[in-house]
Amino acid sequence: LADLDDIDLRSLRRNPHPGPFTELLNNADNEGFIGPRTCAKLAADFETYRPAAVAGLPPWALDLYDDWAAAFTLAARDGVGRLH
């Protein structure tokens, strides 16, 4: 995800700031919940960056990208994303 928008992960972790996918990139991937507003924002990020994903990801990674996009789209409707 960071490569789709040339995000420097070290810099993001030292100085968190809003941007595409930052709620995932600057978050523990093994615990916690993401509420519906943040899920809606992430779903929009996945939609916006899908052309870059199609152009730059191998097919197996694009499948995972689409799975994440679908999950956040679903959770944006009064749900939550659970990281575990």
Buried (B, 14 or more C-beta within 10 A) or exposed (E): BBEBBEBEEEEBEEEEEEBBBBBBBBBEEEEEEBBBEBBBBBBBBBEEBBEBBEEEBEEEEBEEBBEBBEBBBEBBEEBEBEEE
